[in-house]
Amino acid sequence: YPIMFGTLIMRLASMLNPSFLKRWHLPLTDRTILLAPVVGVVAGLGAIVFHLMCLVVTHYSLAQAVGYEQGGPSNETEFSEIFALAPHTSFTFNPWLLLLIPTAGGLISGWLVYKFAPEAEGHGTDSVIDSYHNKRGFIRSRVPLIKMISSALTIGTGGSGGREGPIAQIGAGFGSYLATILKLSNSDRRVLTVAGLGAGIAAIFHAPLAGAIFAIEVLYREPDFEAESLLPAFIASTVAYCVFCLAFGFKTLFLVQAMTFDNPLLLLPLTVLAGVMAMAGISYVKGFYGIHNLFKKLNLPNALKPAVGAFLTGAIAIGLYFGLASFGEDAQHHSLSVLSFGYGFLQYILTSDLSHNVTGMIVLLLCVGIGKALTTSLTIGSGGSGGVFGPSMVIGGALGAVVGLCFHMLLGDSFSTNEIRMFVILGMAGFFAAAAKTPVSTLIMVSELTGSYTLLLPSMWVCSIAYLLNRKTSIYIEQVSTRLESPAHRGDFIIDILEGLTVRDAMGQLTRDFVSASLDMPLKEMSRFFTDTRQSCFPVLDREGKYYGLFSLNDIRQFLYDSPLAELAVAHDLAQTYEPISLQMNLSDAMSLFAKGTFEELPVVDSNDPEKILGLLRRQDLISTYSAQLLAMRSDDVELPYTVS
């Protein structure tokens, strides 16, 4: 049925060709709006398949083979419910298999990725960002399938990773594929790629608004957005969310008790929380890419490196398990949350009263938070397949809870369980906002994940400060600073900026001392131009000194090799009646005049006196003027009288 349904979707999409749109009087630019629901449907179906694959692999590799059931968000349907199986409670736990099972998963996953689609390694969101900026939005059609299988194997067998990277590549990959088979423009392909990215995340995290905003925000390191992709992302995310929730229910992912924010004085400890999350984000990113670089230098075949990372991940989990034996069985069990998704531990700290046994809880939280950062770096940094958003939620939530417990110890009962839970949620938001440079979508996503919309105000505070304190490092290294820096928008800004400038703005570049020729100047006299001037083009003036035409050095050369003509030719024979540039003309039109001919210099006149030449403007002068204005705009030295779109 999924294959039949997918075939139907593709046939419907193929109807949306240029002739169809023209028949219904729809502009071609609206194609992405019409195709966005198709992308959303496929992204939603892909999220369903990927989620089921993760559940199956996790159940049989970790639950049955190892005897470790990690659990998940309270509102997420369990494996036994989906497949109508009786829940098992008597699995025998064998911690030493945590060395074997993740290694086997990493070995198979690594072979799949490096054999069939090397770009599917690591966290898939970075690959989508790179595709958008540098590859015209093109993603090979095989990548989503390989990413889906390899990620399910990596995470399901115990590797630490999240869902957003794989599902982002699945949704974005279909958007790219759809645009390619319909022969749409590169711009349309990029838009559908972004829409697919947002749709996949919206579905898998039950967060439609955050998914759409994340897709247009994550492309850039600075506060910039891909605005033209917003509406397609909204539509695709809405459809994908509905498709996914029809299978698993319309509800938030995590169950959280109601919380309120009614004390502005809490902004002071929340500022401390933001600072801690910013520093933790910096450490996480540097550690992640430090480990990534070590694996790059490791003298092993790339396909074997994920297995090494998975083995070390399992070793860390076993070390924490035995290291926390003195804190009880519950602490030992929760310490294994450094494996796989870790959402079960996140749900635990969101609903439990952490103020009992504060010291032991802080130790456990630090072990899980730091351990999760390390295992994620080993799993994904070694080339394993998975996302970084999910682990970041666990890391941020654990460290946020530590900060909350520290304030509880300092302030006593005035800092209640409500505030501690608040710090868990805001730690999740602040940590990823700082690490991924996505403050807007992160605060929305955390609100949608938990249903705690009352915390939007403190989330804005924490995400903003954490982001501002960590401006230089990002977990997504393929991000560019702004749209101005993106190869995807190369050329978009030059025309707009030149349209806002006139030739008068380039007067500083104007060559006022120039050589001209009269209509009756003989060719022999003109030949001295080769040695006496650096001009390449020469205005021709009539007897009254008015502009008549233009010729270049190349025009002179063709006469010099014809002796009879060389004796008779005058400037009138060489002159071309080429339109001069006026002072009032915008530089975009001036550039068009240069493009129409072969002249490197053109005469400039005043529109009030179009026959009097004021000077010569070179093609290079336009580029110099543009570059100077662009630098001034970036440094805010000038206020430009136009809008850059």
Disulfide bonds with the S-S distance in Angstrom:
none
